[in-house]
Amino acid sequence: ENAGSCLATVLYPKTKSPPVVTIKCMHTKDQKEIEEEDNSLYQKIRHQAKPIIGNNIPDSYGNIEPALEPVWALAVAGSSYIMWEKSTEDLGYFMAQVKSVKQWIRKDDFTEFDYTVLLHEIPTQEIISCHMRLTWLPGHPLKVKYFCASDNPGLEDGSGMESGSAAGILNERGANF
């Protein structure tokens, strides 16, 4: 969905720290509308008869099965943390595909997924494979741990400090960041 008109300023420090972003949007959704969309997405995931498992989302024709749209939306939100941390002044990323996804059943209210996502690196045109463990509950920050094939060994924590939303991402198939 259209988030409105936004202006962002991105400053890349010379150190290896993440860029500093200032963003201002006009005509965005109010907090209540975002919470309702998040809850609807969450309910779709929680009311599956069995754990969600999927491959090649979208398929080679760009299609996403309606039942897999919620896990696509979460993958876009989760991979944005990876893209944020890996981006530099000269390199950018977008999520090309969810190669695989598997839902883990938890005893608490959180949802948890293992993903393998393919990121398209710009301008090199390389495809980077990343394993991502994502945990989410509406109203709580998205928790993301990941390892990318091109990184040094070790699991990195790309989790946010603030609440995130996967709602509204369903129509943004390109998942540009």
N, C-alpha and C positions, 0 to 999 in steps of 0.2 A: 504494500500500500504506500501511497505517497505520504512521506513524513512532513512535507511542507518544504519551504524554501530555506536552505541552510547555507551558511558560510563558515568555513573551517580554516584556521591557520595552523599549520604544522611546522614545528621547529625541531630540527634534528641536531642534537648536541654532538660535539666531536667525540665524546666518550661513547662507550657501548650501551649507554642507557637508552630506554625507549624514548621516542619523540614526545614532545609536549604539544598537546592539541587543545585549541580553544575553538569551541563550536557554538554557534547560535542559530537556532531555527525559529521560523515563524509559522504559525498555523499548524502546530503539532497536536497530537492527540493529548487529551488530559490524562492525568494519572489513573483515574477511575476506569477509563476506556482501555488503557493499556493493561490494567489488572484483570479486567473482564476477559480480554483476548488471551492473556497468559493462562488464566484459569480454564478457559475453553480448550486450549491446546493441551494443557496438563490433563484434563479429564479424558480427552481422546486417547492419550498415551496410557493412562492408568486403567482404562476400561477395556483394554485389549484382552481377548480370551486367553492368549498365550503370549510369551515374550516375543517382542518384535525382532525379526532377523531379516536383513535385506542385503542386496548386492547391486552394484552398478546403478547408483541413483545420482543423476538421471541416467536412463539407458542411452544407447548410442544414437537414438533419435531425439534426445532431449526431453523425453517423457518421464514423469514421476507418477507412480501409482498413487491414487488418493490416500490409501492407507499408510503410505510411507512419507506423506508430506510433513507430519509433525516431526519425524526424526530428521528429515532434511532441514527443517527450520532450526532445530537444535544444533545440527552440524554446522550450519552457516554461522550461528551465534558463537559456538565453541571455537570454530576455526578462526574466527575474527581475532581471538586472543593470540593464536599462533601467528597469524599474519601481522598483527600489531607488533609483537616482539621481534619478528624476523625482518620487518621492513627497515630499510635504510633510505637515505636520500636518493640512492641510485637503484634500489631494488624494491619492487612491490609485488604483491601476490593477490590472486583471487582463487576461491575454491572451485576447482573444475568438476570434481565428482566425489561422492561417497563410494569408495570401492567396496566397503563392507560395514555393516552395523549389527551389533548384537546387544539386546537389552538384558540387564541383570535384574533379577527379582530381589527386592530388598524388603526387610521387615518394617522399616520406617516409611515415611511418606515421600521420601526423595525418589526421583527416577535416576537410573544410572545406565550408561551406554558405553560400549567400546566401539570406536570407529577406526577405520583406516580411511583417511581422506587424501585426495590428490590435490596439491596446490600448484597452480601455474605461476611460475616466477617470471616477472617482467623486468628488464627487457631480455633476459637470457633465453626465454622460452622453455626452460627446463620444467619438468614435472617432478615435484617433490612429494614423496610419500610420507605421511605422518600418522602415527598411531596416537589416538586421543581417547582418554577416559574422561567422560563428562558426567557430572552429577548436578541435578537441578530440582528445585522446588520453588514454585512461584513465591515472590516476595523475598527470596534469598539470592545472594550472588551466585552466579553460575560458577561451578568449580571445574577447572580444566587442567589435567595433567597430560603432557604429551612428549613424544619423542619423534623426531624427524630423521629420516634416513641420512640426510646430509649433515646432521648435527653431531657433536661429540657425544659419546655415551652418557647416559644419565637421563632421568625423567625430569622435565622442567615443569614448573607450576605456572600456568598462565592465567590463574583464576583472578577474577575481578574482586574489587573491594566494595563495589556498589551493586545494587540489584540490576540485573540485566533482563532483557525481554527477547524472546524468540518470536513473539507474535508479530505479524506484519511482514515477516520475511518470506512467507510462502510465495508471494508474487514476484519476489526479486530473485529470479532463477540464476542470474549471473553471479550473484553473491560478491560483487566487487567490494573491496575495502579500501 
